[in-house]
Each structure stands twice: as structure tokens, then as C-alpha cells.
Amino acid sequence: MSKQTAFIPQRQFHVLVNDANGEHNITVLPSNEGNFRVIKQGEILGEVACTPQNKIVCYKGRFKKAVMDQLEKHILHYYSYAF
């Protein structure tokens, strides 16, 4: 049986990311395990995890490199203020 990750809606944050199609406002839900669920207008785009080396890796869904770089910047910024 796979382990479910509990995401914390009270600690969600919103970021603006750019890609070839324009700017997108997305919501990022953190978990206590260092995972983040990425949502755009109620649709789950994927989930990413923060490694001990402060790199972001996608383990559910697919993101373009430019979007992953922006997510990494925002998530590391979140960590610097949240903890």
C-alpha cells in the first residue's frame, strides 16, 4: 500500500510563472515531508519534491524546464521564510 502525502492548505502560496503561452497564476501546497502539489485553477498539474541539495525534482506530472526553474526559485524562497 502506498503512503499518502498530506498537503497543508493553510500554508499554501501563490506564484506567477511564465512560459511560452504567457503568465500563469498557480497555487503551491506544501507538505511536511518536503513535497509540493502544484495546482492551476483547481487542476492538479503535478507534484514536486525538494532534495537535500535544494533542487526541485518532479515525481508526478510533467513541467517544462523554465517552469521548473521558476518553481525551484519560489519554493526555495518559501523555505527561507517559512522555517
Summary of the structure (lengths in Angstrom):
residues: 83
radius of gyration: 12.2
end to end distance: 31.2
largest distance: 39.8
contacts: 202
relative contact order: 0.19
helix: 25%
strand: 46%
